[in-house]
Protein backbone atom coordinates (compact mmCIF):
# COMPACT_ATOMS: atom_id res chain seq x y z
CA UNK A 1 0.00 0.00 0.00
CA UNK A 2 1.34 3.41 -1.00
CA UNK A 3 1.50 5.71 2.03
CA UNK A 4 2.59 8.83 0.13
CA UNK A 5 0.80 11.89 1.46
CA UNK A 6 0.26 10.49 4.94
CA UNK A 7 1.44 12.62 7.88
CA UNK A 8 2.97 10.85 10.89
CA UNK A 9 2.34 12.38 14.31
CA UNK A 10 1.23 15.58 12.61
CA UNK A 11 4.80 16.35 11.60
CA UNK A 12 6.35 14.05 8.99
CA UNK A 13 4.67 14.02 5.59
CA UNK A 14 5.58 10.96 3.53
CA UNK A 15 6.45 12.00 -0.04
CA UNK A 16 7.49 8.87 -1.95
CA UNK A 17 8.76 5.36 -1.38
CA UNK A 18 12.55 5.06 -1.73
CA UNK A 19 13.22 1.59 -0.31
CA UNK A 20 11.60 -1.47 1.20
CA UNK A 21 12.48 -4.75 2.85
CA UNK A 22 10.67 -7.76 4.21
CA UNK A 23 9.28 -5.97 7.23
CA UNK A 24 9.57 -2.24 6.68
CA UNK A 25 9.59 0.58 4.16
CA UNK A 26 11.60 3.78 3.78
CA UNK A 27 10.04 7.01 2.53
CA UNK A 28 11.41 10.35 1.50
CA UNK A 29 9.53 12.73 3.78
CA UNK A 30 9.13 16.39 4.69
CA UNK A 31 9.55 17.54 8.28
CA UNK A 32 6.73 20.08 8.48
CA UNK A 33 8.33 21.73 11.53
CA UNK A 34 11.72 22.44 9.94
CA UNK A 35 10.77 22.16 6.24
CA UNK A 36 13.79 19.86 5.79
CA UNK A 37 13.58 16.62 3.81
CA UNK A 38 14.31 13.49 5.81
CA UNK A 39 14.07 9.71 5.47
CA UNK A 40 11.45 7.82 7.46
CA UNK A 41 11.81 4.09 8.10
CA UNK A 42 8.44 2.63 8.94
CA UNK A 43 7.44 -0.71 10.46
CA UNK A 44 3.77 -1.61 10.23
CA UNK A 45 1.76 -4.29 12.01
CA UNK A 46 3.86 -4.21 15.19
CA UNK A 47 1.58 -6.68 16.98
CA UNK A 48 2.11 -9.24 14.23
CA UNK A 49 5.90 -8.69 14.25
CA UNK A 50 6.92 -7.91 17.86
CA UNK A 51 10.50 -9.11 17.26
CA UNK A 52 10.98 -6.66 14.39
CA UNK A 53 9.63 -3.86 16.57
CA UNK A 54 12.30 -4.64 19.19
CA UNK A 55 14.93 -4.72 16.43
CA UNK A 56 13.91 -1.29 15.14
CA UNK A 57 13.91 0.20 18.64
CA UNK A 58 17.41 -1.18 19.17
CA UNK A 59 18.48 0.15 15.78
CA UNK A 60 17.18 3.65 16.60
CA UNK A 61 18.83 3.69 20.02
CA UNK A 62 22.12 2.36 18.64
CA UNK A 63 22.29 5.09 15.99
CA UNK A 64 21.30 7.75 18.53
CA UNK A 65 24.07 6.52 20.86
CA UNK A 66 26.56 7.06 18.04
CA UNK A 67 25.54 10.65 17.30
CA UNK A 68 28.45 12.68 15.94
CA UNK A 69 30.06 9.70 14.22
CA UNK A 70 29.51 8.38 10.68
CA UNK A 71 26.41 6.45 11.79
CA UNK A 72 23.35 7.84 10.02
CA UNK A 73 21.98 10.67 12.20
CA UNK A 74 18.62 9.94 13.83
CA UNK A 75 16.29 12.91 14.28
CA UNK A 76 13.65 11.00 16.22
CA UNK A 77 11.56 7.87 16.51
CA UNK A 78 8.18 6.86 17.86
CA UNK A 79 4.78 5.34 17.14
CA UNK A 80 2.00 6.88 15.09
CA UNK A 81 -1.65 6.84 16.20
CA UNK A 82 -2.26 3.55 14.33
CA UNK A 83 0.68 1.88 16.09
CA UNK A 84 3.14 2.07 13.20
CA UNK A 85 6.69 2.47 14.53
CA UNK A 86 9.01 4.84 12.67
CA UNK A 87 12.56 6.20 12.72
CA UNK A 88 13.32 9.63 11.25
CA UNK A 89 16.82 9.79 9.79
CA UNK A 90 19.05 11.91 7.61
CA UNK A 91 18.08 11.70 3.94
CA UNK A 92 20.94 10.08 2.05
CA UNK A 93 21.85 11.03 -1.50
CA UNK A 94 24.75 9.45 -3.35
CA UNK A 95 25.69 5.78 -3.71
CA UNK A 96 26.71 2.93 -1.49
CA UNK A 97 30.21 1.47 -1.44
CA UNK A 98 29.03 -1.72 -3.18
CA UNK A 99 27.94 0.28 -6.22
CA UNK A 100 31.09 2.39 -6.15
CA UNK A 101 33.42 -0.63 -5.87
CA UNK A 102 31.53 -2.52 -8.58
CA UNK A 103 32.03 0.35 -11.03
CA UNK A 104 35.77 0.22 -10.42
CA UNK A 105 35.95 -3.58 -10.56
CA UNK A 106 34.11 -3.80 -13.89
CA UNK A 107 37.02 -1.81 -15.33
CA UNK A 108 39.49 -4.26 -13.79
CA UNK A 109 40.57 -1.79 -11.14
CA UNK A 110 40.56 -1.40 -7.38
CA UNK A 111 40.63 1.43 -4.85
CA UNK A 112 44.05 2.92 -4.26
CA UNK A 113 45.41 2.88 -0.71
CA UNK A 114 44.86 6.54 0.08
CA UNK A 115 41.32 6.51 -1.24
CA UNK A 116 40.47 3.50 0.89
CA UNK A 117 41.97 5.06 4.01
CA UNK A 118 40.05 8.29 3.43
CA UNK A 119 36.74 6.52 2.86
CA UNK A 120 36.93 4.02 5.70
CA UNK A 121 38.66 5.94 8.49
CA UNK A 122 35.37 7.49 9.74
CA UNK A 123 33.78 4.03 9.76
CA UNK A 124 36.65 2.73 11.92
CA UNK A 125 36.04 5.53 14.43
CA UNK A 126 32.33 4.73 14.50
CA UNK A 127 32.82 1.00 14.99
CA UNK A 128 35.44 1.54 17.67
CA UNK A 129 33.03 3.71 19.67
CA UNK A 130 30.14 1.31 19.04
CA UNK A 131 32.13 -1.64 20.38
CA UNK A 132 33.20 0.37 23.42
CA UNK A 133 29.50 0.94 24.15
CA UNK A 134 28.58 -2.70 23.67
CA UNK A 135 27.03 -2.27 20.21
CA UNK A 136 27.87 -4.86 17.53
CA UNK A 137 26.69 -4.07 13.99
CA UNK A 138 26.57 -7.70 12.72
CA UNK A 139 25.94 -6.85 9.06
CA UNK A 140 28.98 -4.95 7.86
CA UNK A 141 29.27 -5.00 4.06
CA UNK A 142 29.92 -2.46 1.28
CA UNK A 143 26.21 -1.87 0.66
CA UNK A 144 25.86 -0.66 4.26
CA UNK A 145 28.49 2.04 3.78
CA UNK A 146 27.13 5.08 1.94
CA UNK A 147 29.09 7.75 0.08
CA UNK A 148 27.28 11.06 0.30
CA UNK A 149 27.06 13.41 -2.68
CA UNK A 150 29.18 16.51 -2.38
CA UNK A 151 26.06 18.67 -2.66
CA UNK A 152 24.84 16.96 0.55
CA UNK A 153 28.10 17.67 2.35
CA UNK A 154 30.07 14.60 1.26
CA UNK A 155 31.49 12.10 3.71
CA UNK A 156 30.47 8.54 4.49
CA UNK A 157 27.68 7.00 6.55
CA UNK A 158 27.35 3.63 8.24
CA UNK A 159 23.88 2.21 7.60
CA UNK A 160 21.46 -0.46 8.73
CA UNK A 161 21.83 -1.32 12.38
CA UNK A 162 18.78 -3.57 11.99
CA UNK A 163 20.74 -6.67 13.05
CA UNK A 164 22.54 -4.82 15.85
CA UNK A 165 23.52 -6.90 18.88
CA UNK A 166 23.61 -5.13 22.22
CA UNK A 167 25.99 -6.98 24.52
CA UNK A 168 24.09 -8.17 27.56
CA UNK A 169 20.66 -7.85 25.90
CA UNK A 170 18.41 -10.80 25.13
CA UNK A 171 19.47 -12.26 21.74
CA UNK A 172 16.82 -11.95 19.02
CA UNK A 173 18.46 -14.34 16.57
CA UNK A 174 17.34 -17.88 17.40
CA UNK A 175 19.76 -20.75 17.95
CA UNK A 176 20.80 -22.21 14.58
CA UNK A 177 20.00 -19.04 12.61
CA UNK A 178 22.75 -17.08 10.84
CA UNK A 179 22.48 -13.29 10.62
CA UNK A 180 24.36 -11.24 8.06
CA UNK A 181 25.46 -11.37 4.41
CA UNK A 182 27.24 -14.60 3.35
CA UNK A 183 30.49 -13.21 1.95
CA UNK A 184 31.07 -11.06 5.03
CA UNK A 185 29.93 -13.39 7.84
CA UNK A 186 32.57 -14.32 10.43
CA UNK A 187 33.36 -18.04 10.89
CA UNK A 188 31.84 -18.16 14.38
CA UNK A 189 28.60 -16.60 13.11
CA UNK A 190 28.06 -19.56 10.76
CA UNK A 191 27.70 -21.81 13.82
CA UNK A 192 24.43 -20.06 14.63
CA UNK A 193 24.87 -19.52 18.39
CA UNK A 194 24.14 -15.81 19.02
CA UNK A 195 25.13 -16.01 22.69
CA UNK A 196 28.76 -16.69 21.72
CA UNK A 197 29.21 -13.72 19.40
CA UNK A 198 30.93 -10.45 20.24
CA UNK A 199 32.42 -7.40 18.49
CA UNK A 200 35.10 -9.52 16.80
CA UNK A 201 32.54 -10.59 14.19
CA UNK A 202 32.62 -6.95 13.04
CA UNK A 203 36.43 -7.07 12.96
CA UNK A 204 36.24 -10.02 10.55
CA UNK A 205 33.54 -8.47 8.35
CA UNK A 206 35.42 -5.18 8.11
CA UNK A 207 38.58 -7.06 7.14
CA UNK A 208 36.64 -8.73 4.30
CA UNK A 209 35.49 -5.29 3.09
CA UNK A 210 39.11 -4.12 3.03
CA UNK A 211 40.19 -7.30 1.20
CA UNK A 212 37.46 -6.69 -1.38
CA UNK A 213 38.41 -3.05 -1.94
CA UNK A 214 42.12 -3.83 -2.31
CA UNK A 215 41.80 -7.12 -4.18
CA UNK A 216 38.76 -6.43 -6.35
CA UNK A 217 36.93 -9.54 -5.10
CA UNK A 218 35.77 -11.14 -1.87
CA UNK A 219 38.17 -13.62 -0.21
CA UNK A 220 36.07 -16.77 -0.76
CA UNK A 221 34.35 -16.28 -4.09
CA UNK A 222 31.88 -19.09 -4.80
CA UNK A 223 28.14 -19.11 -5.55
CA UNK A 224 27.71 -22.34 -3.56
CA UNK A 225 26.62 -21.40 -0.03
CA UNK A 226 27.75 -24.66 1.56
CA UNK A 227 31.15 -24.39 -0.13
CA UNK A 228 31.47 -20.82 1.13
CA UNK A 229 30.66 -22.06 4.63
CA UNK A 230 33.37 -24.70 4.36
CA UNK A 231 35.98 -22.26 3.06
CA UNK A 232 35.24 -19.53 5.60
CA UNK A 233 35.29 -21.90 8.56
CA UNK A 234 38.10 -24.32 7.62
CA UNK A 235 40.22 -23.22 4.64
CA UNK A 236 43.54 -21.41 4.64
CA UNK A 237 43.14 -17.66 4.46
CA UNK A 238 43.54 -16.41 0.87
CA UNK A 239 46.51 -14.40 -0.35
CA UNK A 240 45.86 -10.75 -1.07
CA UNK A 241 49.43 -10.45 -2.31
CA UNK A 242 48.64 -12.99 -5.05
CA UNK A 243 45.91 -10.64 -6.31
CA UNK A 244 47.99 -7.50 -5.79
CA UNK A 245 51.73 -8.24 -6.10
CA UNK A 246 52.31 -4.48 -5.98
CA UNK A 247 51.42 -4.58 -2.28
CA UNK A 248 53.98 -5.46 0.42
CA UNK A 249 54.23 -9.18 1.14
CA UNK A 250 53.36 -8.49 4.78
CA UNK A 251 49.79 -7.80 3.66
CA UNK A 252 49.17 -11.56 3.87
CA UNK A 253 50.35 -11.62 7.48
CA UNK A 254 47.73 -8.97 8.17
CA UNK A 255 45.05 -11.01 6.34
CA UNK A 256 45.88 -14.08 8.43
CA UNK A 257 45.23 -12.20 11.65
CA UNK A 258 42.39 -9.95 10.51
CA UNK A 259 40.41 -12.90 9.09
CA UNK A 260 41.51 -15.59 11.54
CA UNK A 261 39.04 -18.45 11.93
CA UNK A 262 39.41 -18.41 15.72
CA UNK A 263 38.39 -14.98 17.04
CA UNK A 264 40.98 -15.32 19.81
CA UNK A 265 43.69 -15.08 17.13
CA UNK A 266 42.04 -12.11 15.42
CA UNK A 267 42.77 -8.45 16.09
CA UNK A 268 40.88 -7.63 19.28
CA UNK A 269 39.71 -4.23 18.04
CA UNK A 270 38.91 -2.64 14.68
CA UNK A 271 41.26 0.26 15.46
CA UNK A 272 44.17 -2.12 16.14
CA UNK A 273 43.53 -3.87 12.82
CA UNK A 274 43.31 -0.54 11.00
CA UNK A 275 46.52 0.80 12.55
CA UNK A 276 48.37 -2.40 11.59
CA UNK A 277 47.15 -2.04 8.01
CA UNK A 278 48.25 1.58 7.83
CA UNK A 279 51.68 0.55 9.06
CA UNK A 280 52.01 -1.99 6.23
CA UNK A 281 50.54 -0.07 3.31
CA UNK A 282 52.07 3.09 1.89
CA UNK A 283 49.50 5.90 1.82
SEKE-943374 format. One record per residue: x, y, z of N, C-alpha, C, O in turn. Coordinates in pm, whole numbers, plus 50000, padded with zeros to 5 digits. Layout:
BEGIN
XYZXYZXYZXYZ
...
This chain:
BEGIN
500844988150000500005000050000500885012550000501815013750080
500585021649910501345034149900500875043750008499695047150017
501835048250092501505057150203501835071650174501745080150262
502235074650050502595088350013501445097850046500285095150016
501795109050108500805118950146500395118150292499885127750348
500625106550353500265104950494501195113250582502365115050549
500665118350694501445126250788501535118750920500505115550981
502755115750965502975108551089503065118351205503805128251200
502315115651309502345123851431502165138651403502645147051479
501485141851294501235155851261502455163551219502425175851210
503555156351191504805163551160505505158851034506005167150958
505555145751009506355140550899505455136050785504725126150796
505505143350675504675140250559505445131150465506505134950414
504935119150441505585109650353505395114050208504275116450164
506505115050134506455120049996506455108749895505555107849811
507455099949900507495088749805508355077549861509275079849939
508035065449819508765053649862510155053549799510295055449678
511195051249881512555050649827513245037449859514355035049810
512625028949939513225015949969512275007350050511405012550120
512444994250040511604985350120512294972050141513104967750059
511954965750253512484952550285511344943250320510184945950287
511684932250388510674922450421509674927450525508524923050529
510124936650610509284940350723509084955450738508364959850827
509714963250655509574977650668509754984750535510164978650436
509444997550535509595005850416510305018750455510285022750571
510935025050356511605037850378511035048050280510965045550160
510625059550334510045070150253510885082850261511445086150365
510955089650150511415103550150510275111550212509115109650174
510585120350305509535127350378509925141750403511085145550392
508925149750437509135163950469508815166050616507725162850663
509785171550688509555175450828508825188850825509425199050791
507555188750860506735200850848507155211550948506815223250931
507885207551053508335217351153509555224951105509675237051129
510475218051037511725224450994511775227050845512655234250797
510835221050771510775221650624511965214550559512225216650441
512675206250633513795198650579513305184950533512395179150592
513915179650425513585166250381514385156050462515575157850489
513715145350499514315134950581513935121350522513165120450427
514475110850581514075097150547513325091350666513735093250781
512245084450640511455078250746511385063250721510885058750617
511895055550815511815040950810510605036750892510485040551009
509735029050834508445026350894508205011250904508365003950807
507825006851025507444992951046505964992551079505514998951174
505204985051001503774983951023503454970551088504284961451090
502264969451140501764957151201502704952351312503184941051310
502954961151409503864957951519503394945651596504214937151632
502094944551620501584933251698501864919951630502094909851697
501854919951496502114907651423503614904651414503994893251387
504454914751437505904913151425506614919451546507414928651528
506334914551668506924920951786508454920551786509084929651839
509054909851728510504908951726511104919951640512144925551676
510464923251528510984933451439510814947351501511604956451474
509794948851583509634961451657510814963351753511404974151759
511174952751827512304953651919513584956551842514414964451887
513744950351725514934952851643515024967551602516084973651610
513884973151559513914987151514514164996651629514855006751611
513634993651747513915002051864515405001551896516015011851924
515974989651892517414988251917518224995651811519225002151842
517794994651687518485001551578518485016651602519515023251590
517315022051637517185036551660518065040851777518745051151769
518045033251884518835036952002520335035551976521125043552026
520715025451897522125023651864522635035451782523715040751810
521865039551682522295050951599522305063851679523195072251660
521335065551769521305077551853522505077851947523055088551975
522925066051996524075065252086525375068652016526375071752080
525365067951882526565070651804526505084251734527195086551635
525675093051787525545106551730526915113351724527705112551818
527175119951613528455126851594529495118451523530575123351492
529165105751497530065097051422529525095851279528695103851237
530005085751204529515083851068528235075451063527715072850955
527725071251179526415064551179525365074451131525435086251163
524375069551055523355078451002522665085851116522165079451209
522635099251112521985106751220520505103751231519785103051131
520035101851355518625099451383518035112251442518555117651540
516945116951380516295129151428515185126151528514755134951603
514705113751528513655110051622513055096651587513285091451478
512285091151679511565078751651510365077951745510335084351850
509385069951705508185068651786507135060451717507415053751617
505915060851771504785053451714503695063151674503385072651746
503115060751556502005068851509500715064251577500705054251649
499625071551553498355068451620497855054351587497135048451667
498215048851469497745035551433498685024551481498475012751453
499745028651555500685018851609501905016451523502795009051564
501965022351405503145020751320504355027051386504305038551431
505465019551393506695024751453507565030651343507665024951234
508195041951369509015048451267510295054151326510375057351444
511305055251239512565062051272512755073051168512645070651048
513055085151214513325096351125514835098351118515485100451220
515385097650997516825097950979517215108250873516375113650802
518495110750867519055119150761518715113150625518775100950607
518345121550531518085117050394519415115650322520195125150313
519675103650270520945100850205520825102250054519875097249993
521785108949996521855110349850523285107649806524235113649858
523435098549712524755094549665524705080149621523785076249550
525695072049662525695057849629526385050149739527185055649814
526045037249748526715029349851528055024149799528345024749679
528865019049890530215014749856530205002549765531135000549688
529164994349773529034982849682528944987649537529644982449450
528094997349513527945002849378529255009249331529685007149217
529865016849419531095023949385532225014049352532935015749253
532375003649436533424993749413533154985849286534074982749211
531874982649262531534974849142531894982449015532364976448918
531674995349015532035003548897533515002648869533935001748753
534315002948974535775002248958536194988248914537054986748828
535584978148974535954964248944535594960148802536314952248741
534494965448748534114962048611535134967248510535194962648396
535944976848553537024981948467538344975048498539394978848445
538294964848585539494957448621540364964648722541534961448737
539794974348791540574982148886540264978949030539574969249061
540784987349118540564986049262540814999649325541415008349261
540375001649447540635014349515542115015449547542755005649585
542665027549532544055029249574544085030849727543065033449790
545275029149784545415028849929544875041449995544105040650091
545265052949945544865065450008543355067450002542745072250097
542765063749889541325065149876540605056249976539615060450037
541085044149993540475035050089540595040350231539635039850308
541785045350266541975050650401541045062650426540475063950534
540905071150327540055082950343538595078950360537895084450445
538135069350280536745065250286536405058050416535355060450475
537275049250460536935040250570537335045250708536835040050808
538215054950717538665059450849537495063850939537485060251057
536505071450888535375074950974534565062851020533995062951129
534505052450938533785040350976534515033351090533885028151182
535855033251084536655027351192536355034351323536155027851426
536335047651321536045055351443534665051951498534495050551619
533695050651409532335047351450532255033451512531655031651618
532855023651447532825010051499533555008951631533115001851721
534675016051643535445015451767534605020651884534605014751992
533895031651863533035037151967531865027651995531505025352111
531265022351888530145013151904530545001251991529814997552083
531684995351962532134983652038532424987252183532154979352273
532954999152205533205003752342531895004652420531875002552541
530815007952351529505009452415528654996752408527464996952438
529294985652368528584973052367527664970952250526754962752257
527884978352140527034977352021527814970051911528904974451872
527274959051862527874951451753526964952651631525774949851641
527514956851517526694959351399526114946451342524904945551319
526954936451319526574923051272526254921851123526034910751074
526214932851050525944931550906526794941450826526304948450738
528074941850859528984950550786529224945050646529574933350630
529054953550546529274950050406529284963050327528804973250377
529834962950205529924975450128528594982450105528544994750099
527504974850091526214981350066525674988550188524704996150177
526274986250305525864993450426526805004950460526755010550570
527665008350365528495020450378528115029550263528185025650147
527705041750295527135050850194528045062850173528525069050268
528265066050045529095077550008528175089049971527455088449871
528195099450050527285110650030527735119549913528925121749893
526765124449837527065134149732527685146649792527395150349905
528555152849715529185165149762528155176049791528335184049882
527065176349711526065186749734525235184349861524435192749901
525455172549925524845169650055525895169750165525655164850275
527055175550134528105176750235529205166350228530185167250301
529045156250140530075146050126530185137250250529305137250336
531265129850257531495121050371530885107350351530305104350246
531005099050453530475085450449529525083250566529615090050669
528615073550549527685070050655527655054850671527745047450573
527535050450794527355036350824525865033850843525225040150926
525325024450765523885022150760523475009250828524305000950866
522185007850843521464995450873521974988350998522714978550990
521564993451112521834986851238520694977351274520484974251392
519954972751174518784964351199519114950851259518244944751321
520344945951244520744933351305521614935651428522244926451479
521634948151476522544951851585522374942551705521264938651741
523514939051766523524931051888524014939952001525104945551994
523204941252104523614948752222524124938752324523384930152371
525404939852359525994930252452525264930752585525084941452643
524834919252631524094918352756522584918052738521854914652831
522114921652617520664921552590520244907552545521064899552501
518944904852556518414892052513518634890452362518244899252285
519264879352319519474877452174518144875652102517244868852151
518034881751982516824880551902516984870051793515994864651743
518234867051757518464856651657518394843051726519114840551823
517544834351677517344821251740518524812051715519244813351615
518714802551807519764792551795519664785751658518574781751616
520794784451588520804777951458520594787351341520794783451226
520194799951368520004809651261521284817751241522014820351337
521554821551117522754829251084522324842951035521544844050940
522834853451099522484867151062523644873650988524794872351029
523334880650879524364887650806524324884150658523394877750611
525364888550586525464886350441526584876450415527704878750461
526334865550342527244854050335528724857050316529554851450388
529074865650222530494867950195531214874950308532444874750314
530464881350399531074889450503530844883950644531214890350742
530254872050654529934866150784531184859650845531894852250778
531434862550972532574856851043532384841851064531244837151072
533474834151072533364819651089532484815551206531684806251193
532624822351320531844818451438530354821351421529524815051486
530014831051334528604834051311527904822651237526714820351257
528654815551152528064804451076527594793251169526754785151129
528094792751290527704781951382526334784451442525734775451501
525804796751427524434799451463524134799951611522994797351651
525124803251695524874804851839525084819351876526214823351903
524004827451880524144841951902524714845652038525234856652054
524634836752136525134839952269526654840052274527244845452367
527304834052173528764833152172529434843352081530634842452055
528674852952032529214862851940529534875852012528824879852105
530614882451968530934895552024531424904651912531254901451794
532034915851947532424926051849533444921051747533644927551644
534094909751773535104904851680534494899751550535214897851452
533174897451547532544894151419532584906251326532694904851205
532494918351384532624930551304534054932351255534274937251144
535034928551337536434929351296536634920851170537254925451074
536114908651171536244899851055535554905850933536154906650826
534304910050949533544915350835534224927550775534264929150653
534754936250860535424948250811536704944450737537064950950638
537384934150784538584929450714538224924250574538984926350479
537074917650561536644912750430536344924450336536654923850217
535744935050390535494947150309536814952650256536924955950138
537814953650343539114958850303539744949750197540284954650097
539674936650218540194927050120539524929349985540194929649882
538224930949985537464933149862537904946049792538104946149670
538054956749867538414969549806539824969249749540074975249644
540744962449817542124961749769542304951149661543084953149568
541594940049673541804928849582540824928149467541054920649372
539744935849474538764935749365537814923949368537064921849273
537834916249477536934904649490536874900749638537754904449716
535854893349675535774888649813536744877049832537144870849734
537154874149955538174863849979537764849849933538574842849872
536534845749960536074832349924534934833849825533774834949863
535304833949697534354837249591533784824349531534434817849449
532574820849572531884809149520530384811249535529944816549637
529594807349436528144808949445527494798249533526324799549571
528244787649565527714776649644527804780149793528904781649847
526654781549858526624786049997527324776250090528044780350181
527114763350070527754753450156529274753250137530024751150232
529724755350013531154756149987531744768550052532864768150104
531004779550047531474791850113531604789550263532584793650325
530604782850321530664779450463531904771350495532604774150593
532194761350413533374753050436534654761150428535534759850513
534764769550325535984777450306536194787350420537294788450474
535134794550455535244804750560535644798650693536424804450768
535104786850723535294781050856536464771350868536864767850979
537024766850753538104756850762539304759350672540394754550702
539154766750563540224767850464541304777850507541084786450592
542474776250444543544785950464543074799650417542304800750322
543534809850485543144823450446543774826750311544934823350287
543044833250222543544835950087544654846550087544804854350181
545404846549979546514856049965546044868549892545614867949777
546144879849958545864892549893547054896649807546894903449705
548234892549847549434895549769549364888949632549854894649535
548764877049623548644870149495547764878049399547974877549277
546784885249452545914893649369546564907049339546334912949234
547374911849434547994925049421549484924149453549894928249562
550304918949363551734917649390552444931049406553624931549442
551724942149378552314955249402552254959149549552884968849590
551514951549629551424954249772552584947449845553154937949793
552934952249964553984945450042553574931150077552394928450098
554544922150082554234908250114553604906650253552844897250277
553914915850343553364915150478551844916850481551224914550585
551244920650369549794922050366549124908650397548044908450455
549774897650360549174884450387549274880850534548434873350585
550274885950602550354883850748549184890950815548564885750907
548894902750765547734910350817546434902750790545584901750878
546274897450669545054889950634544884878050728543774875450774
545964870950756545884859250843545314862750980544514855251036
545724874151032545234878051165543874884651158543014881951241
543654893251061542394900551051541224891251023540104893751068
541474880350948540414871050909540604857350973540164847250917
541254856951087541514844151154540204836851183539204842951219
540224823651166539044815551193538664816351340537494818251374
539634814951427539414815951572539464830551613540494837051594
538374835951667538394850251704539454853851806539854865451816
539934844051884540984846851981542314850151914543184856251976
542464846251787543694849251713543524861551623544464865551554
542364867251624542044878951542542464891551615542664891351737
542594902651543542774915551609541614917551706540454914851673
541924922251825540884923751928539984935551900538824935651942
540504945751830539714957751804539884961851657540904959151594
538844968551605538914973651468540044983751454540764983651354
540214992451554541265002651546542644996151540543505000851465
542874985651616544174978851614544434972851475545544973651424
543404966951416543534961351282543844972151180544694970351093
543154983351192543314994651100544715000651111545345003751010
545195002351235546525008051255547604998751198548585003451141
547414985751215548374976051159548404976851008549464975850947
547224978650946547154979650801547854992350753548584992150653
547635003250822548255015850783549785015250798550515022050726
550245007150889551685005550906552294997850789553445000250751
551514988550732552014980150623551934987050488552864986450408
550794993750463550544999350331551025013750320550775021850410
551715017050213552075030950189550835038950153550015034350073
550685050750210549505059050182549665066050049548775073550007
